[in-house]
Structures are given as C-alpha cells and as structure tokens.
Amino acid sequence: MYFAALLARTEDGWEASDTELDDVETLTDLADLAREAAADDTVVVLIEQEDAWFGVVRIDGEDDPKVFVSNAAMAARSSYGAMLTDELLGRDDGDEDDLDLLDLDGTEDGEPETEDEDPEGGDPDEAPVARGPLGDARLLEDVGVGERELLTLDGDALASIAEALGCSDLLEAVR
C-alpha cells in the first residue's frame, strides 16, 4: 500500500495534501500534478510503500524535478518506485507496451511478467538496480534536511522529513 503527500511551500508556510496518484504514470505527470498545487513555489512530494522504501520528489517552479529514493532495489519492484528509479537510471519510460502492462494502483506484488523476462524474473536488457539509496540526497538541504540525515533515515522517514521542514502536524493531518 502506498501513501503519498504533497507539501507545497507558500508565502504563508507549508501546505499539505493527500495526493492521489491514480492518474500518474510518469515523473512528468507527477511534476505537473505538483505544479498545479503551487505554480511558482517549492513542492515536495513524499511517497512511501509501507516500510519498504520512501521517495522524495522536489519541484521548484518549472525546473526539472529532483528525485531521491531510499532503497532503489525495493522501489524498483513497485510501480511508483519503478517510475522514480527508471527516471534516475535514464531508462526509457515511453514504451507504450510497458505502460500497458503496469498496474499503477499499488495492488501488484512485483514487476509484471512479460515474455522478454528471463526465468529468474529479471529483464535481460536492463541491469539490476543496486540496493540502497539512489538520486539526489541533497535535494532538501536548503529546507532543513541534509544529505547525511536523509541517507540515514529509518522508521517513519516521512514524519522525520516533515518535522525538519516544520510541518509534521500538516503531514499527520493528511495521513
């Protein structure tokens, strides 16, 4: 099960909202959704799948999104996590055949099986994703979460991030 929250920094402070990702298939879709919430301000999207992994996507106006994933190998096994790790690894997410196979509602138990996969379950055309963090661990340094802190978060990482941002009450309200 996924949880996603959108934190938008405005002139009055942070605003939080529970984020529905049903229509999100790419990082571009996610960035567009975030920009709708706060067109010219910083938006931080927090995504977690139970205690397996968490991801942070930061969008500053029209700049390209910055992405961090706590455990790339675990995230790559899930639809939203794969969306983030594929972007970070430069994998082409525009293959319509692959998009048709993905069930992005969070109900799948792993990668979809296709005839291109080998018997061990991996795609022979793609290198395996390494365990551990992936992405820009410095994406929140200017708002209170340093690289070292982000890399060592465990337990309820999203609550720790929200606390550092000064909006833990807002995050808990949308949970």
VENNOR-V798377 format. One record per backbone hydrogen bond with DSSP energy under -0.5 kcal/mol. NH is the residue of the N-H (numbers start at 0). CO is the residue of the C=O. E is the energy in kcal/mol with one decimal. If there is no record, write none. Layout:
nh=NH co=CO e=E
nh=NH co=CO e=E
//
This chain:
nh=2 co=47 e=-2.2
nh=4 co=45 e=-2.4
nh=5 co=16 e=-3.0
nh=6 co=4 e=-0.5
nh=6 co=43 e=-3.3
nh=7 co=5 e=-0.6
nh=7 co=14 e=-3.0
nh=8 co=6 e=-0.5
nh=8 co=41 e=-3.2
nh=9 co=7 e=-0.6
nh=9 co=12 e=-2.9
nh=12 co=9 e=-1.5
nh=14 co=7 e=-2.4
nh=16 co=5 e=-1.8
nh=18 co=3 e=-2.3
nh=19 co=17 e=-0.5
nh=20 co=18 e=-0.5
nh=23 co=20 e=-1.5
nh=24 co=22 e=-0.6
nh=29 co=25 e=-1.9
nh=30 co=26 e=-2.7
nh=31 co=27 e=-2.5
nh=32 co=28 e=-2.3
nh=33 co=29 e=-2.3
nh=34 co=30 e=-2.6
nh=35 co=31 e=-1.6
nh=36 co=32 e=-0.9
nh=36 co=33 e=-0.7
nh=37 co=33 e=-1.3
nh=42 co=58 e=-2.6
nh=43 co=6 e=-3.2
nh=44 co=56 e=-3.2
nh=45 co=4 e=-2.9
nh=45 co=43 e=-0.5
nh=46 co=54 e=-2.5
nh=47 co=2 e=-2.4
nh=48 co=52 e=-2.1
nh=49 co=0 e=-1.2
nh=49 co=47 e=-0.6
nh=51 co=48 e=-2.4
nh=52 co=48 e=-0.9
nh=54 co=46 e=-3.3
nh=55 co=67 e=-2.8
nh=56 co=44 e=-2.4
nh=57 co=65 e=-2.8
nh=58 co=42 e=-2.9
nh=60 co=40 e=-1.1
nh=60 co=58 e=-0.6
nh=62 co=59 e=-2.3
nh=65 co=57 e=-2.6
nh=67 co=55 e=-2.2
nh=68 co=133 e=-2.8
nh=69 co=53 e=-2.9
nh=71 co=131 e=-3.4
nh=72 co=129 e=-0.5
nh=74 co=70 e=-2.7
nh=75 co=71 e=-2.5
nh=76 co=73 e=-1.1
nh=77 co=74 e=-1.9
nh=81 co=77 e=-2.8
nh=82 co=78 e=-1.8
nh=83 co=79 e=-1.6
nh=84 co=80 e=-3.1
nh=85 co=81 e=-2.8
nh=86 co=82 e=-1.3
nh=87 co=83 e=-2.2
nh=88 co=84 e=-2.3
nh=89 co=85 e=-0.6
nh=89 co=86 e=-0.9
nh=90 co=85 e=-2.7
nh=92 co=90 e=-0.6
nh=95 co=93 e=-0.8
nh=97 co=94 e=-0.5
nh=98 co=94 e=-1.9
nh=99 co=95 e=-2.2
nh=100 co=96 e=-1.0
nh=101 co=97 e=-1.1
nh=103 co=101 e=-0.7
nh=105 co=102 e=-0.8
nh=116 co=113 e=-1.3
nh=117 co=121 e=-2.9
nh=120 co=117 e=-2.3
nh=123 co=115 e=-0.7
nh=123 co=121 e=-0.6
nh=125 co=122 e=-1.7
nh=133 co=68 e=-2.4
nh=135 co=66 e=-2.6
nh=136 co=134 e=-1.0
nh=138 co=135 e=-1.4
nh=140 co=137 e=-1.6
nh=142 co=139 e=-1.5
nh=143 co=140 e=-1.3
nh=144 co=139 e=-2.2
nh=145 co=143 e=-0.6
nh=149 co=145 e=-2.6
nh=150 co=146 e=-2.4
nh=151 co=147 e=-1.1
nh=152 co=148 e=-0.6
nh=152 co=149 e=-0.7
nh=156 co=154 e=-1.6
nh=159 co=155 e=-1.7
nh=160 co=156 e=-2.5
nh=161 co=157 e=-2.6
nh=162 co=158 e=-2.4
nh=163 co=159 e=-2.1
nh=164 co=160 e=-1.9
nh=165 co=161 e=-0.9
nh=165 co=162 e=-0.6
nh=166 co=161 e=-3.0
nh=170 co=166 e=-1.9
nh=171 co=167 e=-2.4
nh=172 co=168 e=-1.7
nh=173 co=169 e=-1.1
nh=173 co=170 e=-0.6
nh=174 co=170 e=-0.9
//
